[in-house]
Amino acid sequence: FWLQQQNPEPRFKMAMDTLHKQLEGQPTTSEGGYWHKKRYPYQMWMDGLYMAEPFHVKYANTFMEDEAAEKTLDKMLLQFDLIEKHNRDPKTGLYYHGWDESKEQRWADKETGLSKNFWSRGMGWYGMALVDVLELLPKEHSGRERILTYLDQYAEAIVKYQDETGAWYQVLDQPDREGNYLEATGTCMFTYTLAKGVNEGYLPEKYMQPATKGYEAILNEFITVEDNGVVNLNKCCGVAGLGGDPYRDGTFEYYINEIIRSNDPKGTGPFMMASLELDR
């Protein structure tokens, strides 16, 4: 969008139109929820919400009008509704990484279709999607209050699982289990979500304290500076998913044994975004 505004070449609009067209044809569950990918049929993952929704809301606002725009916005909000319906655990307020409508995957509970664990970055992507969509969603839209409610209950849940250091664990609700570790990307995302939520007036002021504590943890637990001034963000979970080949079973052991690396862009991006919010 920024490139299109600065230099309106046809290729930028073509790229956005292509992504819009792909989303319009994306396979869905029986309720209209986007499959995570075509090779993950009938599955909704937490991290999928950031992949499409902020872009498509802005696309609708920028290039669509009237009924077409409203239809797209409603479809985007439906994705949040379905995550709240299926992935949120009412006891903890946390969200399971994945839900399989077909209940055919080995990682899926045969009754609920849910995966087994609460993965930090999966929930981190979801929080970022909530605050970024709220920024873009027209203030008069009928679904806005629902998204604000989702964000409020999300924030209430994640602060309960914030470590005394200010960071969050890779598997959120099992801090004392051997092998679990304080993880950078999820911590950066939670910090950004809370700080932006307060700055924009979506969340009460009380959430700025855990946001500030989270940012201090990023600096204390994850950041190192080399002699030449290069800044590194360490302890980033490189990747995590469900199913596939080799098969990822969603167990605690799976999440803690995925590769850990420094300066993963899924951490450095949210770190910069959190830094900007804490500097406002």
Sequence and secondary structure as in RCSB ss.txt:
>XXXX:A:sequence
FWLQQQNPEPRFKMAMDTLHKQLEGQPTTSEGGYWHKKRYPYQMWMDGLYMAEPFHVKYANTFMEDEAAEKTLDK
MLLQFDLIEKHNRDPKTGLYYHGWDESKEQRWADKETGLSKNFWSRGMGWYGMALVDVLELLPKEHSGRERILTY
LDQYAEAIVKYQDETGAWYQVLDQPDREGNYLEATGTCMFTYTLAKGVNEGYLPEKYMQPATKGYEAILNEFITV
EDNGVVNLNKCCGVAGLGGDPYRDGTFEYYINEIIRSNDPKGTGPFMMASLELDR
>XXXX:A:secstr
 HHHHHS  HHHHHHHHHHHHHHHT  B TTS B S TTSTTEEETTHHHHHHHHHHHHHHHH  HHHHHHHHHH
HHHHHHHHHHHTB TTT  B SEEETT  STTS TTT B S  BHHHHHHHHHHHHHHHHHS TT TTHHHHHHH
HHHHHHHHHHT  TTS EESBTT TTSTT  EEHHHHHHHHHHHHHHHHTTSS GGGHHHHHHHHHHIIIIIEEE
 TTS EEE  EE    SBTTTTB   HHHHHHS EESS HHHHHHHHHHHHHHT 
